[in-house]
Amino acid sequence: MTLALYRIDDRLIHGQVVVGWGQPLHVTFIVLVDDEVRGSDWEQDLYRMGVPPDMEVIFASVEEAARQMASWQADPRVGILLVGDVNTAVSLVEHAPQVRTINVGGVHHRAGRTERLRFVYLTDDEAAKLRQLAARGVAVTAQDVPTAPAIPVVDFT
C-alpha cells in the first residue's frame, strides 16, 4: 500500500485525520497539498505539531504534488494525501490524473454552502465539480471516519 487515502478536509491535519484515519491505516506520512501552506513556514510548523514525531509531513503545491505523485504512490510506507477544498482536489486531478479516488471528509459551513451531510457543506458549484470528477472516472465518496460507510457522490450532491 502507498497513498491509502486522498482526502478533502478543510481542517487539513487534525486529530480525526491523524488518529481516526492514520492509526487504522498505519500511516507513516502525510502529504499536505496546499499552495499557500507550501509557502508559509509558520503554518507548516503549526501542522507539524499535530502529528506524532515518527510521522513525516510533506508540504507541496499542486504542481509539486503532480511531479511527486508517482514516487509517493510507489513508497512502501502508507500515506495520506490531504487537500483543503474542492478546487484544489480538482486541480490535483487535472495535474495528476493517476488520482482515481477522492474522499470528501470534512467541508464545513460557510456563506453560500448548504448542508449535504452532517460533515459536508457545499456550494452548488462545488457539488457540480465533484460530480464532474466522478463523470471522469474518479471514485468520489464522502466518509468522515473509516468505520462509517462511504457515501457515493450522487447521494450527497
MODELLER restraints for C-alpha pairs under 7 A, 6 or more apart:
rsr = mdl.restraints
at = mdl.atoms
rsr.add(forms.Gaussian(group=physical.xy_distance, feature=features.Distance(at['CA:1:A'], at['CA:76:A']), mean=6.50, stdev=0.5))
rsr.add(forms.Gaussian(group=physical.xy_distance, feature=features.Distance(at['CA:1:A'], at['CA:77:A']), mean=6.99, stdev=0.5))
rsr.add(forms.Gaussian(group=physical.xy_distance, feature=features.Distance(at['CA:1:A'], at['CA:78:A']), mean=5.83, stdev=0.5))
rsr.add(forms.Gaussian(group=physical.xy_distance, feature=features.Distance(at['CA:2:A'], at['CA:72:A']), mean=6.67, stdev=0.5))
rsr.add(forms.Gaussian(group=physical.xy_distance, feature=features.Distance(at['CA:2:A'], at['CA:73:A']), mean=4.97, stdev=0.5))
rsr.add(forms.Gaussian(group=physical.xy_distance, feature=features.Distance(at['CA:2:A'], at['CA:74:A']), mean=6.07, stdev=0.5))
rsr.add(forms.Gaussian(group=physical.xy_distance, feature=features.Distance(at['CA:2:A'], at['CA:75:A']), mean=5.51, stdev=0.5))
rsr.add(forms.Gaussian(group=physical.xy_distance, feature=features.Distance(at['CA:2:A'], at['CA:76:A']), mean=5.85, stdev=0.5))
rsr.add(forms.Gaussian(group=physical.xy_distance, feature=features.Distance(at['CA:2:A'], at['CA:77:A']), mean=5.79, stdev=0.5))
rsr.add(forms.Gaussian(group=physical.xy_distance, feature=features.Distance(at['CA:2:A'], at['CA:78:A']), mean=4.63, stdev=0.5))
rsr.add(forms.Gaussian(group=physical.xy_distance, feature=features.Distance(at['CA:2:A'], at['CA:79:A']), mean=5.88, stdev=0.5))
rsr.add(forms.Gaussian(group=physical.xy_distance, feature=features.Distance(at['CA:3:A'], at['CA:72:A']), mean=6.61, stdev=0.5))
rsr.add(forms.Gaussian(group=physical.xy_distance, feature=features.Distance(at['CA:3:A'], at['CA:73:A']), mean=5.46, stdev=0.5))
rsr.add(forms.Gaussian(group=physical.xy_distance, feature=features.Distance(at['CA:3:A'], at['CA:78:A']), mean=5.79, stdev=0.5))
rsr.add(forms.Gaussian(group=physical.xy_distance, feature=features.Distance(at['CA:3:A'], at['CA:79:A']), mean=4.53, stdev=0.5))
rsr.add(forms.Gaussian(group=physical.xy_distance, feature=features.Distance(at['CA:3:A'], at['CA:80:A']), mean=5.43, stdev=0.5))
rsr.add(forms.Gaussian(group=physical.xy_distance, feature=features.Distance(at['CA:3:A'], at['CA:81:A']), mean=6.80, stdev=0.5))
rsr.add(forms.Gaussian(group=physical.xy_distance, feature=features.Distance(at['CA:4:A'], at['CA:78:A']), mean=6.30, stdev=0.5))
rsr.add(forms.Gaussian(group=physical.xy_distance, feature=features.Distance(at['CA:4:A'], at['CA:79:A']), mean=5.87, stdev=0.5))
rsr.add(forms.Gaussian(group=physical.xy_distance, feature=features.Distance(at['CA:4:A'], at['CA:80:A']), mean=5.84, stdev=0.5))
rsr.add(forms.Gaussian(group=physical.xy_distance, feature=features.Distance(at['CA:5:A'], at['CA:80:A']), mean=4.88, stdev=0.5))
rsr.add(forms.Gaussian(group=physical.xy_distance, feature=features.Distance(at['CA:5:A'], at['CA:81:A']), mean=6.17, stdev=0.5))
rsr.add(forms.Gaussian(group=physical.xy_distance, feature=features.Distance(at['CA:6:A'], at['CA:80:A']), mean=6.13, stdev=0.5))
rsr.add(forms.Gaussian(group=physical.xy_distance, feature=features.Distance(at['CA:6:A'], at['CA:81:A']), mean=4.80, stdev=0.5))
rsr.add(forms.Gaussian(group=physical.xy_distance, feature=features.Distance(at['CA:6:A'], at['CA:82:A']), mean=6.02, stdev=0.5))
rsr.add(forms.Gaussian(group=physical.xy_distance, feature=features.Distance(at['CA:6:A'], at['CA:101:A']), mean=6.48, stdev=0.5))
rsr.add(forms.Gaussian(group=physical.xy_distance, feature=features.Distance(at['CA:6:A'], at['CA:102:A']), mean=5.21, stdev=0.5))
rsr.add(forms.Gaussian(group=physical.xy_distance, feature=features.Distance(at['CA:6:A'], at['CA:103:A']), mean=5.92, stdev=0.5))
rsr.add(forms.Gaussian(group=physical.xy_distance, feature=features.Distance(at['CA:7:A'], at['CA:81:A']), mean=6.23, stdev=0.5))
rsr.add(forms.Gaussian(group=physical.xy_distance, feature=features.Distance(at['CA:7:A'], at['CA:82:A']), mean=4.94, stdev=0.5))
rsr.add(forms.Gaussian(group=physical.xy_distance, feature=features.Distance(at['CA:7:A'], at['CA:83:A']), mean=6.28, stdev=0.5))
rsr.add(forms.Gaussian(group=physical.xy_distance, feature=features.Distance(at['CA:7:A'], at['CA:102:A']), mean=5.77, stdev=0.5))
rsr.add(forms.Gaussian(group=physical.xy_distance, feature=features.Distance(at['CA:7:A'], at['CA:103:A']), mean=4.57, stdev=0.5))
rsr.add(forms.Gaussian(group=physical.xy_distance, feature=features.Distance(at['CA:7:A'], at['CA:104:A']), mean=5.85, stdev=0.5))
rsr.add(forms.Gaussian(group=physical.xy_distance, feature=features.Distance(at['CA:7:A'], at['CA:105:A']), mean=6.21, stdev=0.5))
rsr.add(forms.Gaussian(group=physical.xy_distance, feature=features.Distance(at['CA:8:A'], at['CA:82:A']), mean=5.96, stdev=0.5))
rsr.add(forms.Gaussian(group=physical.xy_distance, feature=features.Distance(at['CA:8:A'], at['CA:83:A']), mean=4.96, stdev=0.5))
rsr.add(forms.Gaussian(group=physical.xy_distance, feature=features.Distance(at['CA:8:A'], at['CA:84:A']), mean=5.44, stdev=0.5))
rsr.add(forms.Gaussian(group=physical.xy_distance, feature=features.Distance(at['CA:8:A'], at['CA:85:A']), mean=5.82, stdev=0.5))
rsr.add(forms.Gaussian(group=physical.xy_distance, feature=features.Distance(at['CA:8:A'], at['CA:86:A']), mean=6.84, stdev=0.5))
rsr.add(forms.Gaussian(group=physical.xy_distance, feature=features.Distance(at['CA:8:A'], at['CA:103:A']), mean=6.16, stdev=0.5))
rsr.add(forms.Gaussian(group=physical.xy_distance, feature=features.Distance(at['CA:8:A'], at['CA:104:A']), mean=4.92, stdev=0.5))
rsr.add(forms.Gaussian(group=physical.xy_distance, feature=features.Distance(at['CA:8:A'], at['CA:105:A']), mean=5.65, stdev=0.5))
rsr.add(forms.Gaussian(group=physical.xy_distance, feature=features.Distance(at['CA:8:A'], at['CA:106:A']), mean=6.61, stdev=0.5))
rsr.add(forms.Gaussian(group=physical.xy_distance, feature=features.Distance(at['CA:9:A'], at['CA:82:A']), mean=6.83, stdev=0.5))
rsr.add(forms.Gaussian(group=physical.xy_distance, feature=features.Distance(at['CA:9:A'], at['CA:83:A']), mean=6.29, stdev=0.5))
rsr.add(forms.Gaussian(group=physical.xy_distance, feature=features.Distance(at['CA:9:A'], at['CA:84:A']), mean=4.99, stdev=0.5))
rsr.add(forms.Gaussian(group=physical.xy_distance, feature=features.Distance(at['CA:9:A'], at['CA:85:A']), mean=6.72, stdev=0.5))
rsr.add(forms.Gaussian(group=physical.xy_distance, feature=features.Distance(at['CA:9:A'], at['CA:104:A']), mean=6.80, stdev=0.5))
rsr.add(forms.Gaussian(group=physical.xy_distance, feature=features.Distance(at['CA:9:A'], at['CA:105:A']), mean=5.30, stdev=0.5))
rsr.add(forms.Gaussian(group=physical.xy_distance, feature=features.Distance(at['CA:9:A'], at['CA:106:A']), mean=4.44, stdev=0.5))
rsr.add(forms.Gaussian(group=physical.xy_distance, feature=features.Distance(at['CA:9:A'], at['CA:107:A']), mean=5.84, stdev=0.5))
rsr.add(forms.Gaussian(group=physical.xy_distance, feature=features.Distance(at['CA:10:A'], at['CA:84:A']), mean=4.11, stdev=0.5))
rsr.add(forms.Gaussian(group=physical.xy_distance, feature=features.Distance(at['CA:10:A'], at['CA:85:A']), mean=5.92, stdev=0.5))
rsr.add(forms.Gaussian(group=physical.xy_distance, feature=features.Distance(at['CA:10:A'], at['CA:106:A']), mean=6.08, stdev=0.5))
rsr.add(forms.Gaussian(group=physical.xy_distance, feature=features.Distance(at['CA:10:A'], at['CA:107:A']), mean=5.55, stdev=0.5))
rsr.add(forms.Gaussian(group=physical.xy_distance, feature=features.Distance(at['CA:11:A'], at['CA:84:A']), mean=6.73, stdev=0.5))
rsr.add(forms.Gaussian(group=physical.xy_distance, feature=features.Distance(at['CA:12:A'], at['CA:82:A']), mean=6.24, stdev=0.5))
rsr.add(forms.Gaussian(group=physical.xy_distance, feature=features.Distance(at['CA:12:A'], at['CA:83:A']), mean=6.65, stdev=0.5))
rsr.add(forms.Gaussian(group=physical.xy_distance, feature=features.Distance(at['CA:12:A'], at['CA:84:A']), mean=5.76, stdev=0.5))
rsr.add(forms.Gaussian(group=physical.xy_distance, feature=features.Distance(at['CA:13:A'], at['CA:47:A']), mean=6.13, stdev=0.5))
rsr.add(forms.Gaussian(group=physical.xy_distance, feature=features.Distance(at['CA:13:A'], at['CA:50:A']), mean=6.64, stdev=0.5))
rsr.add(forms.Gaussian(group=physical.xy_distance, feature=features.Distance(at['CA:14:A'], at['CA:50:A']), mean=6.17, stdev=0.5))
rsr.add(forms.Gaussian(group=physical.xy_distance, feature=features.Distance(at['CA:18:A'], at['CA:51:A']), mean=6.50, stdev=0.5))
rsr.add(forms.Gaussian(group=physical.xy_distance, feature=features.Distance(at['CA:20:A'], at['CA:145:A']), mean=6.28, stdev=0.5))
rsr.add(forms.Gaussian(group=physical.xy_distance, feature=features.Distance(at['CA:21:A'], at['CA:145:A']), mean=6.69, stdev=0.5))
rsr.add(forms.Gaussian(group=physical.xy_distance, feature=features.Distance(at['CA:21:A'], at['CA:146:A']), mean=6.28, stdev=0.5))
rsr.add(forms.Gaussian(group=physical.xy_distance, feature=features.Distance(at['CA:26:A'], at['CA:78:A']), mean=6.51, stdev=0.5))
rsr.add(forms.Gaussian(group=physical.xy_distance, feature=features.Distance(at['CA:27:A'], at['CA:78:A']), mean=4.83, stdev=0.5))
rsr.add(forms.Gaussian(group=physical.xy_distance, feature=features.Distance(at['CA:27:A'], at['CA:79:A']), mean=5.14, stdev=0.5))
rsr.add(forms.Gaussian(group=physical.xy_distance, feature=features.Distance(at['CA:27:A'], at['CA:80:A']), mean=6.94, stdev=0.5))
rsr.add(forms.Gaussian(group=physical.xy_distance, feature=features.Distance(at['CA:28:A'], at['CA:55:A']), mean=4.74, stdev=0.5))
rsr.add(forms.Gaussian(group=physical.xy_distance, feature=features.Distance(at['CA:28:A'], at['CA:56:A']), mean=6.30, stdev=0.5))
rsr.add(forms.Gaussian(group=physical.xy_distance, feature=features.Distance(at['CA:28:A'], at['CA:77:A']), mean=6.34, stdev=0.5))
rsr.add(forms.Gaussian(group=physical.xy_distance, feature=features.Distance(at['CA:28:A'], at['CA:78:A']), mean=5.79, stdev=0.5))
rsr.add(forms.Gaussian(group=physical.xy_distance, feature=features.Distance(at['CA:28:A'], at['CA:79:A']), mean=5.99, stdev=0.5))
rsr.add(forms.Gaussian(group=physical.xy_distance, feature=features.Distance(at['CA:29:A'], at['CA:55:A']), mean=5.26, stdev=0.5))
rsr.add(forms.Gaussian(group=physical.xy_distance, feature=features.Distance(at['CA:29:A'], at['CA:56:A']), mean=4.50, stdev=0.5))
rsr.add(forms.Gaussian(group=physical.xy_distance, feature=features.Distance(at['CA:29:A'], at['CA:57:A']), mean=5.72, stdev=0.5))
rsr.add(forms.Gaussian(group=physical.xy_distance, feature=features.Distance(at['CA:29:A'], at['CA:78:A']), mean=6.68, stdev=0.5))
rsr.add(forms.Gaussian(group=physical.xy_distance, feature=features.Distance(at['CA:29:A'], at['CA:79:A']), mean=4.70, stdev=0.5))
rsr.add(forms.Gaussian(group=physical.xy_distance, feature=features.Distance(at['CA:29:A'], at['CA:80:A']), mean=6.63, stdev=0.5))
rsr.add(forms.Gaussian(group=physical.xy_distance, feature=features.Distance(at['CA:30:A'], at['CA:56:A']), mean=6.29, stdev=0.5))
rsr.add(forms.Gaussian(group=physical.xy_distance, feature=features.Distance(at['CA:30:A'], at['CA:57:A']), mean=4.88, stdev=0.5))
rsr.add(forms.Gaussian(group=physical.xy_distance, feature=features.Distance(at['CA:30:A'], at['CA:58:A']), mean=6.14, stdev=0.5))
rsr.add(forms.Gaussian(group=physical.xy_distance, feature=features.Distance(at['CA:30:A'], at['CA:79:A']), mean=5.42, stdev=0.5))
rsr.add(forms.Gaussian(group=physical.xy_distance, feature=features.Distance(at['CA:30:A'], at['CA:80:A']), mean=4.86, stdev=0.5))
rsr.add(forms.Gaussian(group=physical.xy_distance, feature=features.Distance(at['CA:30:A'], at['CA:81:A']), mean=5.85, stdev=0.5))
rsr.add(forms.Gaussian(group=physical.xy_distance, feature=features.Distance(at['CA:31:A'], at['CA:57:A']), mean=5.95, stdev=0.5))
rsr.add(forms.Gaussian(group=physical.xy_distance, feature=features.Distance(at['CA:31:A'], at['CA:58:A']), mean=4.70, stdev=0.5))
rsr.add(forms.Gaussian(group=physical.xy_distance, feature=features.Distance(at['CA:31:A'], at['CA:59:A']), mean=5.95, stdev=0.5))
rsr.add(forms.Gaussian(group=physical.xy_distance, feature=features.Distance(at['CA:31:A'], at['CA:80:A']), mean=6.15, stdev=0.5))
rsr.add(forms.Gaussian(group=physical.xy_distance, feature=features.Distance(at['CA:31:A'], at['CA:81:A']), mean=4.59, stdev=0.5))
rsr.add(forms.Gaussian(group=physical.xy_distance, feature=features.Distance(at['CA:31:A'], at['CA:82:A']), mean=6.12, stdev=0.5))
rsr.add(forms.Gaussian(group=physical.xy_distance, feature=features.Distance(at['CA:32:A'], at['CA:58:A']), mean=6.12, stdev=0.5))
rsr.add(forms.Gaussian(group=physical.xy_distance, feature=features.Distance(at['CA:32:A'], at['CA:59:A']), mean=5.00, stdev=0.5))
rsr.add(forms.Gaussian(group=physical.xy_distance, feature=features.Distance(at['CA:32:A'], at['CA:60:A']), mean=6.27, stdev=0.5))
rsr.add(forms.Gaussian(group=physical.xy_distance, feature=features.Distance(at['CA:32:A'], at['CA:81:A']), mean=5.98, stdev=0.5))
rsr.add(forms.Gaussian(group=physical.xy_distance, feature=features.Distance(at['CA:32:A'], at['CA:82:A']), mean=4.90, stdev=0.5))
rsr.add(forms.Gaussian(group=physical.xy_distance, feature=features.Distance(at['CA:32:A'], at['CA:83:A']), mean=6.25, stdev=0.5))
rsr.add(forms.Gaussian(group=physical.xy_distance, feature=features.Distance(at['CA:33:A'], at['CA:59:A']), mean=6.08, stdev=0.5))
rsr.add(forms.Gaussian(group=physical.xy_distance, feature=features.Distance(at['CA:33:A'], at['CA:60:A']), mean=4.88, stdev=0.5))
rsr.add(forms.Gaussian(group=physical.xy_distance, feature=features.Distance(at['CA:33:A'], at['CA:61:A']), mean=5.44, stdev=0.5))
rsr.add(forms.Gaussian(group=physical.xy_distance, feature=features.Distance(at['CA:33:A'], at['CA:62:A']), mean=6.02, stdev=0.5))
rsr.add(forms.Gaussian(group=physical.xy_distance, feature=features.Distance(at['CA:33:A'], at['CA:65:A']), mean=6.79, stdev=0.5))
rsr.add(forms.Gaussian(group=physical.xy_distance, feature=features.Distance(at['CA:33:A'], at['CA:82:A']), mean=6.01, stdev=0.5))
rsr.add(forms.Gaussian(group=physical.xy_distance, feature=features.Distance(at['CA:33:A'], at['CA:83:A']), mean=5.25, stdev=0.5))
rsr.add(forms.Gaussian(group=physical.xy_distance, feature=features.Distance(at['CA:34:A'], at['CA:60:A']), mean=6.36, stdev=0.5))
rsr.add(forms.Gaussian(group=physical.xy_distance, feature=features.Distance(at['CA:34:A'], at['CA:61:A']), mean=5.32, stdev=0.5))
rsr.add(forms.Gaussian(group=physical.xy_distance, feature=features.Distance(at['CA:34:A'], at['CA:62:A']), mean=6.69, stdev=0.5))
rsr.add(forms.Gaussian(group=physical.xy_distance, feature=features.Distance(at['CA:34:A'], at['CA:83:A']), mean=6.33, stdev=0.5))
rsr.add(forms.Gaussian(group=physical.xy_distance, feature=features.Distance(at['CA:35:A'], at['CA:60:A']), mean=6.94, stdev=0.5))
rsr.add(forms.Gaussian(group=physical.xy_distance, feature=features.Distance(at['CA:35:A'], at['CA:61:A']), mean=4.38, stdev=0.5))
rsr.add(forms.Gaussian(group=physical.xy_distance, feature=features.Distance(at['CA:35:A'], at['CA:62:A']), mean=6.53, stdev=0.5))
rsr.add(forms.Gaussian(group=physical.xy_distance, feature=features.Distance(at['CA:37:A'], at['CA:43:A']), mean=6.01, stdev=0.5))
rsr.add(forms.Gaussian(group=physical.xy_distance, feature=features.Distance(at['CA:37:A'], at['CA:44:A']), mean=6.40, stdev=0.5))
rsr.add(forms.Gaussian(group=physical.xy_distance, feature=features.Distance(at['CA:38:A'], at['CA:59:A']), mean=5.49, stdev=0.5))
rsr.add(forms.Gaussian(group=physical.xy_distance, feature=features.Distance(at['CA:38:A'], at['CA:60:A']), mean=5.52, stdev=0.5))
rsr.add(forms.Gaussian(group=physical.xy_distance, feature=features.Distance(at['CA:38:A'], at['CA:61:A']), mean=5.89, stdev=0.5))
rsr.add(forms.Gaussian(group=physical.xy_distance, feature=features.Distance(at['CA:48:A'], at['CA:57:A']), mean=6.62, stdev=0.5))
rsr.add(forms.Gaussian(group=physical.xy_distance, feature=features.Distance(at['CA:62:A'], at['CA:92:A']), mean=5.72, stdev=0.5))
rsr.add(forms.Gaussian(group=physical.xy_distance, feature=features.Distance(at['CA:63:A'], at['CA:95:A']), mean=6.90, stdev=0.5))
rsr.add(forms.Gaussian(group=physical.xy_distance, feature=features.Distance(at['CA:66:A'], at['CA:92:A']), mean=6.86, stdev=0.5))
rsr.add(forms.Gaussian(group=physical.xy_distance, feature=features.Distance(at['CA:66:A'], at['CA:95:A']), mean=5.57, stdev=0.5))
rsr.add(forms.Gaussian(group=physical.xy_distance, feature=features.Distance(at['CA:66:A'], at['CA:96:A']), mean=4.85, stdev=0.5))
rsr.add(forms.Gaussian(group=physical.xy_distance, feature=features.Distance(at['CA:83:A'], at['CA:89:A']), mean=6.30, stdev=0.5))
rsr.add(forms.Gaussian(group=physical.xy_distance, feature=features.Distance(at['CA:86:A'], at['CA:126:A']), mean=6.18, stdev=0.5))
rsr.add(forms.Gaussian(group=physical.xy_distance, feature=features.Distance(at['CA:93:A'], at['CA:99:A']), mean=5.78, stdev=0.5))
rsr.add(forms.Gaussian(group=physical.xy_distance, feature=features.Distance(at['CA:100:A'], at['CA:138:A']), mean=4.60, stdev=0.5))
rsr.add(forms.Gaussian(group=physical.xy_distance, feature=features.Distance(at['CA:100:A'], at['CA:139:A']), mean=6.14, stdev=0.5))
rsr.add(forms.Gaussian(group=physical.xy_distance, feature=features.Distance(at['CA:101:A'], at['CA:138:A']), mean=5.29, stdev=0.5))
rsr.add(forms.Gaussian(group=physical.xy_distance, feature=features.Distance(at['CA:101:A'], at['CA:139:A']), mean=4.56, stdev=0.5))
rsr.add(forms.Gaussian(group=physical.xy_distance, feature=features.Distance(at['CA:101:A'], at['CA:140:A']), mean=5.88, stdev=0.5))
rsr.add(forms.Gaussian(group=physical.xy_distance, feature=features.Distance(at['CA:102:A'], at['CA:139:A']), mean=6.19, stdev=0.5))
rsr.add(forms.Gaussian(group=physical.xy_distance, feature=features.Distance(at['CA:102:A'], at['CA:140:A']), mean=4.81, stdev=0.5))
rsr.add(forms.Gaussian(group=physical.xy_distance, feature=features.Distance(at['CA:102:A'], at['CA:141:A']), mean=6.46, stdev=0.5))
rsr.add(forms.Gaussian(group=physical.xy_distance, feature=features.Distance(at['CA:103:A'], at['CA:140:A']), mean=6.05, stdev=0.5))
rsr.add(forms.Gaussian(group=physical.xy_distance, feature=features.Distance(at['CA:103:A'], at['CA:141:A']), mean=5.19, stdev=0.5))
rsr.add(forms.Gaussian(group=physical.xy_distance, feature=features.Distance(at['CA:103:A'], at['CA:142:A']), mean=5.46, stdev=0.5))
rsr.add(forms.Gaussian(group=physical.xy_distance, feature=features.Distance(at['CA:103:A'], at['CA:143:A']), mean=6.44, stdev=0.5))
rsr.add(forms.Gaussian(group=physical.xy_distance, feature=features.Distance(at['CA:104:A'], at['CA:141:A']), mean=6.03, stdev=0.5))
rsr.add(forms.Gaussian(group=physical.xy_distance, feature=features.Distance(at['CA:104:A'], at['CA:142:A']), mean=4.41, stdev=0.5))
rsr.add(forms.Gaussian(group=physical.xy_distance, feature=features.Distance(at['CA:104:A'], at['CA:143:A']), mean=6.30, stdev=0.5))
rsr.add(forms.Gaussian(group=physical.xy_distance, feature=features.Distance(at['CA:105:A'], at['CA:142:A']), mean=5.85, stdev=0.5))
rsr.add(forms.Gaussian(group=physical.xy_distance, feature=features.Distance(at['CA:105:A'], at['CA:143:A']), mean=5.41, stdev=0.5))
rsr.add(forms.Gaussian(group=physical.xy_distance, feature=features.Distance(at['CA:105:A'], at['CA:144:A']), mean=4.67, stdev=0.5))
rsr.add(forms.Gaussian(group=physical.xy_distance, feature=features.Distance(at['CA:106:A'], at['CA:119:A']), mean=5.40, stdev=0.5))
rsr.add(forms.Gaussian(group=physical.xy_distance, feature=features.Distance(at['CA:106:A'], at['CA:120:A']), mean=5.73, stdev=0.5))
rsr.add(forms.Gaussian(group=physical.xy_distance, feature=features.Distance(at['CA:106:A'], at['CA:144:A']), mean=6.62, stdev=0.5))
rsr.add(forms.Gaussian(group=physical.xy_distance, feature=features.Distance(at['CA:107:A'], at['CA:119:A']), mean=6.38, stdev=0.5))
rsr.add(forms.Gaussian(group=physical.xy_distance, feature=features.Distance(at['CA:107:A'], at['CA:120:A']), mean=4.76, stdev=0.5))
rsr.add(forms.Gaussian(group=physical.xy_distance, feature=features.Distance(at['CA:107:A'], at['CA:121:A']), mean=5.56, stdev=0.5))
rsr.add(forms.Gaussian(group=physical.xy_distance, feature=features.Distance(at['CA:108:A'], at['CA:119:A']), mean=6.40, stdev=0.5))
rsr.add(forms.Gaussian(group=physical.xy_distance, feature=features.Distance(at['CA:108:A'], at['CA:120:A']), mean=5.89, stdev=0.5))
rsr.add(forms.Gaussian(group=physical.xy_distance, feature=features.Distance(at['CA:108:A'], at['CA:121:A']), mean=5.35, stdev=0.5))
rsr.add(forms.Gaussian(group=physical.xy_distance, feature=features.Distance(at['CA:109:A'], at['CA:121:A']), mean=5.40, stdev=0.5))
rsr.add(forms.Gaussian(group=physical.xy_distance, feature=features.Distance(at['CA:112:A'], at['CA:123:A']), mean=5.80, stdev=0.5))
rsr.add(forms.Gaussian(group=physical.xy_distance, feature=features.Distance(at['CA:113:A'], at['CA:121:A']), mean=5.41, stdev=0.5))
rsr.add(forms.Gaussian(group=physical.xy_distance, feature=features.Distance(at['CA:113:A'], at['CA:122:A']), mean=4.61, stdev=0.5))
rsr.add(forms.Gaussian(group=physical.xy_distance, feature=features.Distance(at['CA:113:A'], at['CA:123:A']), mean=4.34, stdev=0.5))
rsr.add(forms.Gaussian(group=physical.xy_distance, feature=features.Distance(at['CA:114:A'], at['CA:121:A']), mean=5.09, stdev=0.5))
rsr.add(forms.Gaussian(group=physical.xy_distance, feature=features.Distance(at['CA:114:A'], at['CA:122:A']), mean=5.53, stdev=0.5))
rsr.add(forms.Gaussian(group=physical.xy_distance, feature=features.Distance(at['CA:114:A'], at['CA:123:A']), mean=6.31, stdev=0.5))
rsr.add(forms.Gaussian(group=physical.xy_distance, feature=features.Distance(at['CA:115:A'], at['CA:121:A']), mean=4.35, stdev=0.5))
rsr.add(forms.Gaussian(group=physical.xy_distance, feature=features.Distance(at['CA:115:A'], at['CA:122:A']), mean=6.69, stdev=0.5))
rsr.add(forms.Gaussian(group=physical.xy_distance, feature=features.Distance(at['CA:116:A'], at['CA:122:A']), mean=6.80, stdev=0.5))
rsr.add(forms.Gaussian(group=physical.xy_distance, feature=features.Distance(at['CA:116:A'], at['CA:156:A']), mean=5.36, stdev=0.5))
rsr.add(forms.Gaussian(group=physical.xy_distance, feature=features.Distance(at['CA:116:A'], at['CA:157:A']), mean=6.63, stdev=0.5))
rsr.add(forms.Gaussian(group=physical.xy_distance, feature=features.Distance(at['CA:117:A'], at['CA:156:A']), mean=6.66, stdev=0.5))
rsr.add(forms.Gaussian(group=physical.xy_distance, feature=features.Distance(at['CA:127:A'], at['CA:157:A']), mean=5.09, stdev=0.5))
rsr.add(forms.Gaussian(group=physical.xy_distance, feature=features.Distance(at['CA:131:A'], at['CA:153:A']), mean=6.59, stdev=0.5))
rsr.add(forms.Gaussian(group=physical.xy_distance, feature=features.Distance(at['CA:134:A'], at['CA:140:A']), mean=5.89, stdev=0.5))
rsr.add(forms.Gaussian(group=physical.xy_distance, feature=features.Distance(at['CA:140:A'], at['CA:152:A']), mean=6.34, stdev=0.5))
rsr.add(forms.Gaussian(group=physical.xy_distance, feature=features.Distance(at['CA:140:A'], at['CA:153:A']), mean=5.51, stdev=0.5))
rsr.add(forms.Gaussian(group=physical.xy_distance, feature=features.Distance(at['CA:141:A'], at['CA:150:A']), mean=5.71, stdev=0.5))
rsr.add(forms.Gaussian(group=physical.xy_distance, feature=features.Distance(at['CA:141:A'], at['CA:151:A']), mean=5.14, stdev=0.5))
rsr.add(forms.Gaussian(group=physical.xy_distance, feature=features.Distance(at['CA:141:A'], at['CA:152:A']), mean=4.52, stdev=0.5))
rsr.add(forms.Gaussian(group=physical.xy_distance, feature=features.Distance(at['CA:141:A'], at['CA:153:A']), mean=5.25, stdev=0.5))
rsr.add(forms.Gaussian(group=physical.xy_distance, feature=features.Distance(at['CA:142:A'], at['CA:150:A']), mean=5.63, stdev=0.5))
rsr.add(forms.Gaussian(group=physical.xy_distance, feature=features.Distance(at['CA:142:A'], at['CA:151:A']), mean=5.04, stdev=0.5))
rsr.add(forms.Gaussian(group=physical.xy_distance, feature=features.Distance(at['CA:142:A'], at['CA:152:A']), mean=6.61, stdev=0.5))
rsr.add(forms.Gaussian(group=physical.xy_distance, feature=features.Distance(at['CA:142:A'], at['CA:153:A']), mean=6.97, stdev=0.5))
rsr.add(forms.Gaussian(group=physical.xy_distance, feature=features.Distance(at['CA:143:A'], at['CA:149:A']), mean=6.52, stdev=0.5))
rsr.add(forms.Gaussian(group=physical.xy_distance, feature=features.Distance(at['CA:143:A'], at['CA:150:A']), mean=4.98, stdev=0.5))
rsr.add(forms.Gaussian(group=physical.xy_distance, feature=features.Distance(at['CA:143:A'], at['CA:151:A']), mean=6.48, stdev=0.5))
